Amino acid sequence: MPDSINARAKYWLKFLEKTVCITEDDVIIGWSSGAVAAMRYAETHSYAGLILIGPHYTDLGIQMEKDSGYFDTPWDWEAIKRNVKKIVLIHGDHDPYIPREDFVYIAEQLGCERIEVPGGKHFEERLAIPEIVHSLAYFTDSFH
C-alpha cells in the first residue's frame, strides 16, 4: 500500500479504487490500518467479502491515527453491511494496541462473525494466521 507508515485515507482509498480495482466478486483482507481502510472503502463500494484482522474504529488517542483521515466522519455501519455480503473479524487476545472492546463493538455494529485467536496479540509476531484460511473457506462455501 502507498504511504505505509502514515496509512492516510486520501492515499489508501484512492489506491484501492484506481490501482487494486476491487470488484463485486472480491474478498478484501485488511490488517490493522488496512482493515480500517477496507471498512471505509466498503461504505461506498460493494464487494463479496471482508476479512478484518485487528481493526479499530477510533483514533485510539494516537496523533498519527487522528491525522490519517479515517476518523474524521462517523462510521456508516449500515452502508458497510449493505455493501459487503460476508464479513469476518479476526483479532488476537491481549492485543497491545487495540482494546478487546473495540473488536466486540465492531462485530456488533457489522453483525459479523468474530474470531478471537489465543496468543494472537496484534499478529506482528506470527508467520501465519490459519484463521484466514478458515475464513476464506467460509466465503467460498457461501458463494457457491
VMD Tcl script that draws the C-alpha trace (Angstrom):
set ca {
  {0.00 0.00 0.00}
  {1.19 3.53 -0.59}
  {2.05 5.70 2.39}
  {2.55 2.58 4.52}
  {3.84 4.37 7.63}
  {1.15 7.05 7.97}
  {-1.59 4.97 6.27}
  {-3.59 8.04 5.26}
  {-7.05 7.59 3.83}
  {-6.51 10.06 0.99}
  {-3.88 7.73 -0.49}
  {-5.10 4.28 0.52}
  {-8.72 4.64 -0.59}
  {-7.68 6.07 -3.96}
  {-5.16 3.21 -4.33}
  {-7.88 0.62 -3.66}
  {-10.12 2.18 -6.28}
  {-7.63 3.10 -9.03}
  {-4.83 0.53 -8.69}
  {-6.26 -2.55 -6.99}
  {-9.58 -2.19 -8.87}
  {-11.68 -4.25 -6.46}
  {-14.77 -5.83 -8.00}
  {-18.02 -7.07 -6.50}
  {-16.61 -10.62 -6.60}
  {-13.54 -9.87 -4.47}
  {-12.78 -10.51 -0.82}
  {-10.61 -7.88 0.85}
  {-8.31 -8.92 3.68}
  {-7.15 -5.97 5.76}
  {-4.88 -5.93 8.79}
  {-4.81 -3.09 11.35}
  {-4.91 0.20 9.38}
  {-5.60 -1.87 6.26}
  {-8.74 -3.21 7.95}
  {-9.78 0.36 8.76}
  {-9.25 1.32 5.11}
  {-11.26 -1.71 3.96}
  {-14.17 -0.74 6.21}
  {-14.13 2.86 4.95}
  {-13.93 1.64 1.36}
  {-16.95 -0.59 1.99}
  {-19.03 2.44 2.92}
  {-19.14 3.40 -0.76}
  {-18.17 0.24 -2.70}
  {-19.68 -3.23 -2.94}
  {-17.71 -6.45 -2.77}
  {-18.20 -10.07 -1.82}
  {-16.33 -10.30 1.45}
  {-14.25 -8.63 4.06}
  {-11.79 -10.21 6.50}
  {-10.81 -7.69 9.15}
  {-7.68 -8.55 11.13}
  {-7.05 -6.43 14.23}
  {-9.20 -3.46 13.14}
  {-10.13 -0.41 15.16}
  {-12.80 2.25 14.72}
  {-11.33 5.17 16.70}
  {-8.06 7.05 16.54}
  {-7.08 5.33 19.81}
  {-5.84 8.68 21.11}
  {-2.82 8.49 18.78}
  {-1.95 11.60 16.76}
  {-0.85 9.65 13.67}
  {-4.22 7.87 13.66}
  {-6.02 11.21 14.07}
  {-4.07 12.55 11.09}
  {-4.91 9.52 8.92}
  {-8.31 10.93 7.95}
  {-10.21 7.72 8.69}
  {-11.83 9.07 11.81}
  {-12.96 12.50 10.61}
  {-16.53 11.37 9.96}
  {-18.88 8.96 11.75}
  {-18.89 5.35 10.59}
  {-21.71 4.27 8.29}
  {-22.09 0.72 9.63}
  {-25.33 0.17 7.72}
  {-23.66 1.00 4.39}
  {-20.83 -1.44 5.13}
  {-23.33 -4.22 5.92}
  {-25.33 -3.39 2.80}
  {-22.27 -3.30 0.51}
  {-20.42 -6.41 1.71}
  {-22.03 -9.87 1.56}
  {-19.92 -11.57 4.26}
  {-17.69 -10.12 6.96}
  {-15.37 -11.87 9.41}
  {-13.40 -10.13 12.15}
  {-10.24 -11.84 13.44}
  {-8.35 -10.49 16.43}
  {-5.79 -11.70 18.88}
  {-6.30 -11.90 22.59}
  {-4.24 -9.38 24.55}
  {-3.73 -7.06 21.57}
  {-1.23 -4.48 22.89}
  {-2.65 -1.65 20.75}
  {-6.38 -2.14 20.42}
  {-8.74 -2.85 23.32}
  {-10.81 -6.04 23.08}
  {-13.93 -3.88 23.48}
  {-13.20 -2.30 20.09}
  {-13.36 -5.70 18.40}
  {-16.61 -6.54 20.17}
  {-18.10 -3.18 19.18}
  {-17.13 -3.53 15.50}
  {-18.52 -7.09 15.38}
  {-21.78 -5.91 16.94}
  {-22.11 -2.99 14.51}
  {-21.44 -5.19 11.49}
  {-23.29 -8.27 12.72}
  {-20.32 -10.36 11.69}
  {-18.52 -13.45 12.89}
  {-15.76 -12.61 15.39}
  {-12.82 -14.96 15.88}
  {-10.53 -14.36 18.86}
  {-7.15 -16.03 18.42}
  {-5.39 -17.16 21.61}
  {-1.85 -15.81 21.66}
  {-2.54 -13.70 18.56}
  {-1.90 -10.28 20.10}
  {-1.72 -7.94 17.05}
  {-0.33 -10.66 14.74}
  {3.04 -8.93 14.38}
  {4.98 -11.90 15.71}
  {3.18 -14.65 13.79}
  {4.33 -16.04 10.48}
  {0.90 -17.45 9.65}
  {-2.71 -16.79 10.52}
  {-4.53 -20.06 9.73}
  {-7.83 -18.43 10.72}
  {-7.69 -16.58 7.41}
  {-7.80 -19.88 5.55}
  {-10.84 -20.91 7.61}
  {-12.49 -17.60 6.80}
  {-11.79 -17.90 3.08}
  {-13.38 -21.35 3.09}
  {-16.40 -19.76 4.76}
  {-16.67 -17.30 1.89}
  {-16.15 -19.94 -0.79}
  {-18.80 -22.24 0.67}
  {-21.35 -19.48 1.00}
  {-20.98 -18.18 -2.57}
  {-21.48 -21.49 -4.38}
}
mol new
graphics top color blue
foreach p $ca { graphics top sphere $p radius 0.5 }
foreach p [lrange $ca 0 end-1] q [lrange $ca 1 end] { graphics top cylinder $p $q radius 0.2 }
display resetview
